[in-house]
Amino acid sequence: MSKPVLVVGAGPVGLIMAAELARYGMPVRIIDRLAARTTQSRALAIWPRTLELLDAAGCADAFMATGLRADAVSIHAGNRTLARIPFGTIASSFNYLLMIPQSETERLLAGHLGAFGHTVERETELTDFVGGDDGVSCTLRHADGRIETVEAAWLVGCDGAHSLVRSRLGLAFEGDTLPTGFVIADVHVAGLAIPPDEPAIFWHPDGAVMFFPISRGHYRIIADLGSIALHMPDLGEMQAIVDRRGPGGVILSDPVWLSDFGVNERKVRDYRKGRAFLAGDAAHIHSPAGGQGMNMGMQDAFNLAWKLALVERQDASPWLLDSYSSERSGVARQILSDSSRMTRIVLLRSPLAQRVRNFIVKQGFRIPVVRRAVANRLSGILIDYPDSPLNMGSARGLRGPGPGQRLVSRCSSKQGNRPPRFVLAARNSAEARAMIARHPALLMPEPCLPPDENGIWLIRPDGYVAAAAKSGNWTVIDMALTGVAGDRNIRTCDEIERH
Ligand SMILES: Cc1cc2nc3c(=O)[nH]c(=O)nc-3n(C[C@H](O)[C@H](O)[C@H](O)COP(=O)(O)OP(=O)(O)OC[C@H]3O[C@@H](n4cnc5c(N)ncnc54)[C@H](O)[C@@H]3O)c2cc1C
């Protein structure tokens, strides 16, 4: 049997990483040093782009059946509503935010992984590893003290913010720690006069208090501490914060979880060293403002899994794996900058700055195009890879996305349990069928309807455009596929277009 990919960490990122590799038929092992998965609600928000990818992986239905659908988020100052941002304008079939505790997300992902015959090996800790040219020799310690050496083909560190894989690789976690902390409570809430399924943010001169619905009557409450040092809150302190900063008349009871947390904004420069990769919090951490951390981590996994599977099957050249770090690092830079900006806006302390902020938000969000732009940005559907080394051709003059942009196609959705394949979106012509016959290991056996019949698109297994061209310009598609299968093609888009 060929060597497995070893996934370290069974948080949400490790679980979806292992499940995607298993779905593509790869030998995989997933370990976690903890005896059981988290019971804490931690990450609550699953955004539309992650739901689209879970749908393509075949497990979105279970999430929808379990989570709470939020159709808008609102911002208030006392009893005054400054803004309400509806999610119905998000250009996705999942045009809402799914609220679901991380403990449930992990339960569902473990079930999804189980459908491929895999379980998490618990109480199994990675203690060391040595990378070689054709594998990674990993040392594992089991609960009974037994030491095992695993010869893995690849190592994927999904081992969280304090990643051992990252530190052993010597990759710096560059960034800052914010000077303020937050308190958090999962509690029963009565008397909150906003729709029960709607996250709501209340701004006050002292700071913010935010309500995120978990299930009927139960909310996650987060408040910043300003100059007060981090400490574990009790229900009385949370009630006092809500009384002072909230809309009034809100009663908290039955706390399930009370905690505090500081905010780090950090990322690694490279997500890969030799045969080891980082994904999720091991590679990037930031403020929970915008609820993007887990989403970004799960999307790391969707980006890497198909590339590893194609390279391991020798259907693609190893250079394909280099695109993982550059693509995902670009996304992390963007999201870190967005969440940092959002956090700093929430934490404004000067009364003048707060008045200006409230005025701009009230006026700005009256404009539908602003509301739509913010909702679509938060949703993750605008994430793209404009500088990907995979991109070829152009969609200039065509109605449809360009290289590096997302293209949700019915054919990419639910490809089932088989090796990853690109989708050719083109009219079903003799040329399209000839292209499929020329690249049978990389292309799905049937072409799919293109967004514009005057164009041809090559869609990656993770639903991003690898190449686009006007109808008839098959050279672009052929070169993109030849590049994936063989040597990296360093021609520029303009050179390709001239073919
Ligand atoms: C209060 C709070 C609220 C949040 N809200 C949101 C939100 O709304 N939306 C969002 O997207 N994100 C949110 N996040 C962030 C989110 O929780 C993280 O981004 C997410 O948990 C990261 O998942 P992960 O799989 O990368 O890492 P983790 O969940 O940290 O999992 C890492 C796993 O690796 C295991 N491990 C570590 N070292 C080893 C080793 N050597 N050997 C074996 N196993 C090991 C650990 O036991 C752990 O199970 C929030 C975080 C917090 C704290």
The ligand as an SDF file (V2000), in Angstrom:
LIG
                    3D

 53 58  0  0  0  0  0  0  0  0999 V2000
  -14.1270   32.6060   20.7790 C   0  0  0  0  0  0  0  0  0  0  0  0
  -13.8600   32.2660   19.3570 C   0  0  0  0  0  0  0  0  0  0  0  0
  -14.8190   32.5480   18.4120 C   0  0  0  0  0  0  0  0  0  0  0  0
  -14.5760   32.2340   17.0880 C   0  0  0  0  0  0  0  0  0  0  0  0
  -15.5440   32.5100   16.1550 N   0  0  0  0  0  0  0  0  0  0  0  0
  -15.3360   32.1860   14.8550 C   0  0  0  0  0  0  0  0  0  0  0  0
  -16.3690   32.3310   13.8560 C   0  0  0  0  0  0  0  0  0  0  0  0
  -17.4990   32.7610   14.1370 O   0  0  0  0  0  0  0  0  0  0  0  0
  -16.0880   31.9570   12.5720 N   0  0  0  0  0  0  0  0  0  0  0  0
  -14.8630   31.4370   12.2420 C   0  0  0  0  0  0  0  0  0  0  0  0
  -14.6670   31.1200   11.0460 O   0  0  0  0  0  0  0  0  0  0  0  0
  -13.8850   31.2450   13.1560 N   0  0  0  0  0  0  0  0  0  0  0  0
  -14.0860   31.6020   14.4610 C   0  0  0  0  0  0  0  0  0  0  0  0
  -13.1200   31.3430   15.4040 N   0  0  0  0  0  0  0  0  0  0  0  0
  -11.8580   30.7210   15.0080 C   0  0  0  0  0  0  0  0  0  0  0  0
  -11.9670   29.2030   14.9250 C   0  0  0  0  0  0  0  0  0  0  0  0
  -12.3530   28.6410   16.1510 O   0  0  0  0  0  0  0  0  0  0  0  0
  -10.6360   28.6290   14.4840 C   0  0  0  0  0  0  0  0  0  0  0  0
  -10.2410   29.3240   13.3140 O   0  0  0  0  0  0  0  0  0  0  0  0
  -10.7500   27.1420   14.1790 C   0  0  0  0  0  0  0  0  0  0  0  0
  -10.9470   26.3670   15.3360 O   0  0  0  0  0  0  0  0  0  0  0  0
   -9.4480   26.6600   13.5510 C   0  0  0  0  0  0  0  0  0  0  0  0
   -9.5590   25.3170   13.2410 O   0  0  0  0  0  0  0  0  0  0  0  0
   -8.2650   24.4330   13.0570 P   0  0  0  0  0  0  0  0  0  0  0  0
   -8.7880   23.0850   12.6640 O   0  0  0  0  0  0  0  0  0  0  0  0
   -7.2850   25.1260   12.1760 O   0  0  0  0  0  0  0  0  0  0  0  0
   -7.5720   24.3810   14.4920 O   0  0  0  0  0  0  0  0  0  0  0  0
   -8.1330   23.8700   15.8880 P   0  0  0  0  0  0  0  0  0  0  0  0
   -9.6100   23.9230   15.9350 O   0  0  0  0  0  0  0  0  0  0  0  0
   -7.3630   24.5980   16.9200 O   0  0  0  0  0  0  0  0  0  0  0  0
   -7.7180   22.3300   15.8980 O   0  0  0  0  0  0  0  0  0  0  0  0
   -6.3720   21.9220   16.0420 C   0  0  0  0  0  0  0  0  0  0  0  0
   -6.3580   20.4810   16.5600 C   0  0  0  0  0  0  0  0  0  0  0  0
   -5.0110   20.0010   16.4970 O   0  0  0  0  0  0  0  0  0  0  0  0
   -4.7700   19.1870   17.6330 C   0  0  0  0  0  0  0  0  0  0  0  0
   -3.3140   19.1460   17.8410 N   0  0  0  0  0  0  0  0  0  0  0  0
   -2.4980   20.1870   18.1190 C   0  0  0  0  0  0  0  0  0  0  0  0
   -1.2130   19.7720   18.1860 N   0  0  0  0  0  0  0  0  0  0  0  0
   -1.2200   18.4320   17.9490 C   0  0  0  0  0  0  0  0  0  0  0  0
   -0.1960   17.4390   17.8740 C   0  0  0  0  0  0  0  0  0  0  0  0
    1.1040   17.7260   18.0380 N   0  0  0  0  0  0  0  0  0  0  0  0
   -0.5530   16.1510   17.6220 N   0  0  0  0  0  0  0  0  0  0  0  0
   -1.8520   15.8240   17.4410 C   0  0  0  0  0  0  0  0  0  0  0  0
   -2.8640   16.7350   17.5030 N   0  0  0  0  0  0  0  0  0  0  0  0
   -2.5510   18.0190   17.7420 C   0  0  0  0  0  0  0  0  0  0  0  0
   -5.5340   19.8770   18.7510 C   0  0  0  0  0  0  0  0  0  0  0  0
   -5.8240   18.9790   19.7960 O   0  0  0  0  0  0  0  0  0  0  0  0
   -6.7920   20.3570   18.0210 C   0  0  0  0  0  0  0  0  0  0  0  0
   -7.8470   19.4270   18.1180 O   0  0  0  0  0  0  0  0  0  0  0  0
  -13.3400   31.6440   16.7350 C   0  0  0  0  0  0  0  0  0  0  0  0
  -12.3890   31.3390   17.7100 C   0  0  0  0  0  0  0  0  0  0  0  0
  -12.6370   31.6300   19.0130 C   0  0  0  0  0  0  0  0  0  0  0  0
  -11.6050   31.2860   20.0620 C   0  0  0  0  0  0  0  0  0  0  0  0
  1  2  1  0
  2  3  1  0
  2 52  2  0
  3  4  2  0
  4  5  1  0
  4 50  1  0
  5  6  2  0
  6  7  1  0
  6 13  1  0
  7  8  2  0
  7  9  1  0
  9 10  1  0
 10 11  2  0
 10 12  1  0
 12 13  2  0
 13 14  1  0
 14 15  1  0
 14 50  1  0
 15 16  1  0
 16 17  1  0
 16 18  1  0
 18 19  1  0
 18 20  1  0
 20 21  1  0
 20 22  1  0
 22 23  1  0
 23 24  1  0
 24 25  2  0
 24 26  1  0
 24 27  1  0
 27 28  1  0
 28 29  2  0
 28 30  1  0
 28 31  1  0
 31 32  1  0
 32 33  1  0
 33 34  1  0
 33 48  1  0
 34 35  1  0
 35 36  1  0
 35 46  1  0
 36 37  1  0
 36 45  1  0
 37 38  2  0
 38 39  1  0
 39 40  1  0
 39 45  2  0
 40 41  1  0
 40 42  2  0
 42 43  1  0
 43 44  2  0
 44 45  1  0
 46 47  1  0
 46 48  1  0
 48 49  1  0
 50 51  2  0
 51 52  1  0
 52 53  1  0
M  END
$$$$
